Amino acid sequence: MDRIDEPRLKEVSIGSWDGMSHDEISMEYPDALSEADAFDWFFRSPDGERFEAVKVRVSAWLGEAITPSAAISHGLTGRIVRGVYLGLSNREMLELPISQDALYVLSNKGIRLL
């Protein structure tokens, strides 16, 4: 099986916040995280990716994916892949669980965790 690096499955870019803690972000960008929660703060970076842009790239990949396939992505991107596949709302996508050692199978019967 050939390995293909797929940029549409890369992790969400949080721009200049990359590597910063919540405390550091709050100090440098005082109001950026106000009203943010554990699920949506990633998309509040002034120079990071926006949720809709991530959905577009993930949707494009899903539309072209050859089955069967194995795809590896980071947690937040994996949430969005599963959410787009299931047709969930943006909020429902962000609230999907992230397991660090999980394998999800997407099929016409839905999604199951192995």
Legacy VTK file of the C-alpha trace (Angstrom):
# vtk DataFile Version 3.0
C-alpha trace
ASCII
DATASET POLYDATA
POINTS 114 float
0.000 0.000 0.000
1.350 3.398 -0.952
1.536 6.225 1.533
0.165 9.554 0.376
0.565 12.708 2.439
-2.825 14.365 2.292
-2.731 18.082 3.196
-6.512 18.227 3.523
-6.207 16.041 6.641
-3.612 18.214 8.378
-4.353 19.526 11.845
-6.188 22.812 12.233
-3.756 25.724 12.219
-4.087 28.059 15.166
-1.540 30.419 13.661
0.515 32.494 16.075
-1.129 30.716 19.029
0.607 27.463 18.145
2.446 26.202 21.212
0.874 28.746 23.567
-1.087 27.834 26.688
-4.527 29.310 27.378
-2.937 31.588 29.984
-0.358 32.831 27.481
-3.047 33.459 24.864
-5.170 35.351 27.405
-2.207 37.528 28.371
-1.149 38.346 24.822
-4.670 38.542 23.329
-6.785 39.725 26.296
-10.305 39.339 24.886
-9.701 36.625 22.292
-10.937 33.785 24.473
-13.833 35.570 26.139
-16.977 33.533 25.537
-14.865 30.723 24.048
-15.279 27.227 25.350
-13.266 24.025 25.291
-14.540 23.230 21.817
-14.367 26.429 19.779
-11.347 28.336 21.066
-9.151 26.886 18.274
-10.936 29.026 15.701
-10.481 32.360 17.471
-6.829 32.929 16.604
-6.462 36.110 14.545
-4.326 34.343 11.938
-5.495 30.746 12.295
-7.844 28.674 10.186
-11.563 29.219 10.362
-13.991 26.382 10.982
-15.693 26.675 7.593
-12.345 26.514 5.773
-11.461 23.286 7.583
-14.864 21.824 6.738
-14.346 22.677 3.065
-10.967 20.931 2.848
-12.157 17.885 4.804
-15.336 17.655 2.705
-13.263 17.797 -0.478
-11.133 14.905 0.743
-14.173 12.845 1.749
-15.701 13.446 -1.672
-12.606 12.070 -3.390
-11.555 9.325 -0.951
-11.080 5.952 -2.554
-12.455 3.119 -0.484
-11.209 1.205 1.268
-8.677 3.670 2.669
-6.826 4.242 5.894
-6.410 7.866 6.936
-4.544 9.302 9.896
-5.243 12.756 11.254
-5.028 14.784 14.413
-7.849 14.966 16.927
-9.643 18.131 15.905
-9.445 17.313 12.210
-10.652 13.800 12.995
-13.688 15.259 14.746
-14.510 17.322 11.698
-14.010 14.394 9.299
-16.437 12.292 11.325
-18.879 15.167 11.716
-18.956 16.016 8.023
-19.376 12.332 7.193
-22.354 12.082 9.545
-23.845 15.434 8.491
-23.637 16.879 12.011
-23.984 20.540 12.926
-20.805 22.496 13.588
-21.387 22.312 17.337
-22.051 18.569 17.265
-18.813 18.036 15.318
-16.760 19.926 17.880
-18.283 17.949 20.742
-17.396 14.539 19.298
-14.960 12.614 21.499
-11.269 12.502 20.710
-9.408 9.327 21.585
-5.640 9.436 21.262
-5.417 5.770 20.309
-8.625 5.237 18.369
-9.488 3.863 14.984
-12.816 4.908 13.523
-14.400 3.008 10.669
-16.591 5.087 8.381
-19.027 3.031 6.337
-22.490 3.255 4.892
-23.696 2.007 8.265
-22.294 5.053 10.061
-19.170 5.266 12.193
-17.868 2.756 14.684
-14.909 2.823 17.019
-12.504 -0.103 16.898
LINES 1 115
114 0 1 2 3 4 5 6 7 8 9 10 11 12 13 14 15 16 17 18 19 20 21 22 23 24 25 26 27 28 29 30 31 32 33 34 35 36 37 38 39 40 41 42 43 44 45 46 47 48 49 50 51 52 53 54 55 56 57 58 59 60 61 62 63 64 65 66 67 68 69 70 71 72 73 74 75 76 77 78 79 80 81 82 83 84 85 86 87 88 89 90 91 92 93 94 95 96 97 98 99 100 101 102 103 104 105 106 107 108 109 110 111 112 113
